[in-house]
Amino acid sequence: MKLQGRFILAFAIIAFITSSLGLFSLSTYHKLRNSYLELEKVYVPSLTSVMEIRIALEELAAAAEMEPGDRRAAEKTSAAIAQLERNRDTHSAFLRLIDDSDVDKMSLHNIAGEINEIIALYEKLEGMSNKNVPARDTIIIKEKLIAKNTTLLSHIDKLIALHKKELRSAEARVRAVHDRGVRMVWGGIALSVGLAIIIGLYMASTVLAPLIKLRQGSRVIGGGDLDYRLNIRTGDEIEQLALEFNTMASHLKERQEKLVEAERHAAVGQATAQILHSTKNILNAFVGGRYMVDTALKKDDRDLLDRGWKIVKQGIERMSGLSKDILDYSRGNALDLKKTSVNPLVKEIAESLRASSISKGVVIEFSPDASLPDVMIDEKAIHTAVMNLVSNAVDACRFKEYPNGESGRVRIRTGRGKDGRDILIEIEDNGTGIPADVMEKIFTPFFSTKYSEGNGLGLSVTTKTIQEHGGKLSVDTKVGEGSSFRITLPYPAGR
Amino acid sequence: MSKRILIVDDDNTVREYLSTVLAENGYKTICAEDGKEGLFKAIEHKPDLIVLDVMMPNKSGIGTFKALKKDSRVKDIPVIMLTSIQQVIDDGKNTTSDNLTFEELKGPLLGKMEKLVEYFRDGGVARPERFVDKPIEPDEFLAVVESVFLDAA
């Protein structure tokens, strides 16, 4: 189902539950309210009037006890009668309302009639008191009255009891409705919460999970792995988003490949231009040497011949050098690893370059670390690399102006890495240092600051060699003060 | 009196070669290994012509040229500059390979070179008298030297 649909459904369910709860609470409230209204409108007035009837009856009984002719008795009586008349019928609403088979309705339904009878009798009595009536008749009436009074009283008491009973059960009903209502509301809340949790979990798993996958996937792709593809099959907008992502990754990969190709082209182009330049320099030597040899042969000038031939040989050497450099640079990863002691190797390099460096005004110092362990290296490759760095260092010093007393100095030292897991070969010079714009390029193949000498491949081959050994080449330099190149090689194993 | 020519080039083969060519043709030669030495020897010997290589470490050819032209003692000495730039540029203009057009090769490398040459060829300030491209053919070189002396005369 589409994402939108799922969200809508989830909200609809929750809205439905909430509104059901609300409606239910509302209806419960109404029931309660009606029940209370009932109590208010019917029970209470009814009970009140029944109580008044009772009081009135008692008053009548009391009045009857008094002396005839007592004015208070007459007042009491008439007040009581008035009261009886007022409350004659109020209880009938109550009686209609209750539905109790225990109730002897017949007796209670006639209370109004009984009251009428009592009133009639009193009226008769009153009538009799005005005329001259034999006392015997008055007494008979009075006795009837008393009897009826008593009977009615007992009925009234029953009615009162019934009222009380009904009141209690009405209260009980209200409480029951209330309690049920509360239970249902709590139950409803629990149900809602449970459903909300379930819906939430469901939404989380169906919506969040693919989103998390999406985020993780985009991290992987953003981190550079352009082959990674998202696999999200949720049949909704998220899946579509994932598809878009995958398309984007494919495009990125294409573009990156094109970019790499273009860079390669540019590099090849630049390399080609530089090789051209190098070969032209070498050609100089041949052209020059040939001219000198030809001239010498014509003039039979042995000295010129020697000089000229020397130049040609220089050209040949430069040619071999270029070939070797190019071969070195493009050779594969075939390293001939053997357990080698590094100190003698570096020492030999220092020795071999010492003489020529002195002639250029540069001193080479070598401080080995005697505790240096043997490492697995390709001796020839590392030899070339260190040789390259040392001769670069010498050249850096060669061209620098030194104030009084100082001279060009190249310090080579070997040692162990900080955590004991590497060995270091450090070549430090107090030469010209490397300016920032050159720093960017020194590792580029065929970049050379030396123009006629060198092919510019030295450092790039050196870097390549070190990397193939699983090591690192780092540079520290300050213009005018010198540079420090550090080779780090892992120990004990090679790559 | 034979003319004295100062050769400034970091490549010893060029120095030897040009010295030989010039010596064979009656000139006296002085050599310098780099721009600094070249400037120094120019001031010291006051040659009649300076042959200056463009691409050198430790004070480039261009820098040396500028320094020479700024120094009143030597600024009037004619200068021939040795380059291998023009050749490359010319090659570039005339060649297209099937795989890579030279437009692509040109790029920043040649662009810079071109600017350099333009500067000298058309640029405001002092220009070298001549440009000679490497590799140097002896006859061509001699012809250029002679023509410079002819102009000066």
Boltz contact constraints between the chains, C-beta under 6 A:
constraints:
  - contact:
      token1: [A, 269]
      token2: [B, 104]
      max_distance: 6.0
  - contact:
      token1: [A, 269]
      token2: [B, 105]
      max_distance: 6.0
  - contact:
      token1: [A, 270]
      token2: [B, 109]
      max_distance: 6.0
  - contact:
      token1: [A, 273]
      token2: [B, 109]
      max_distance: 6.0
  - contact:
      token1: [A, 280]
      token2: [B, 84]
      max_distance: 6.0
  - contact:
      token1: [A, 280]
      token2: [B, 134]
      max_distance: 6.0
  - contact:
      token1: [A, 283]
      token2: [B, 135]
      max_distance: 6.0
  - contact:
      token1: [A, 284]
      token2: [B, 13]
      max_distance: 6.0
  - contact:
      token1: [A, 284]
      token2: [B, 14]
      max_distance: 6.0
  - contact:
      token1: [A, 284]
      token2: [B, 134]
      max_distance: 6.0
  - contact:
      token1: [A, 284]
      token2: [B, 135]
      max_distance: 6.0
  - contact:
      token1: [A, 285]
      token2: [B, 13]
      max_distance: 6.0
  - contact:
      token1: [A, 287]
      token2: [B, 135]
      max_distance: 6.0
  - contact:
      token1: [A, 288]
      token2: [B, 13]
      max_distance: 6.0
  - contact:
      token1: [A, 288]
      token2: [B, 17]
      max_distance: 6.0
  - contact:
      token1: [A, 291]
      token2: [B, 138]
      max_distance: 6.0
  - contact:
      token1: [A, 292]
      token2: [B, 20]
      max_distance: 6.0
  - contact:
      token1: [A, 295]
      token2: [B, 24]
      max_distance: 6.0
  - contact:
      token1: [A, 311]
      token2: [B, 13]
      max_distance: 6.0
  - contact:
      token1: [A, 311]
      token2: [B, 16]
      max_distance: 6.0
  - contact:
      token1: [A, 314]
      token2: [B, 13]
      max_distance: 6.0
  - contact:
      token1: [A, 399]
      token2: [B, 58]
      max_distance: 6.0
  - contact:
      token1: [A, 449]
      token2: [B, 57]
      max_distance: 6.0
  - contact:
      token1: [A, 450]
      token2: [B, 57]
      max_distance: 6.0
  - contact:
      token1: [A, 451]
      token2: [B, 55]
      max_distance: 6.0
  - contact:
      token1: [A, 452]
      token2: [B, 10]
      max_distance: 6.0
  - contact:
      token1: [A, 452]
      token2: [B, 11]
      max_distance: 6.0
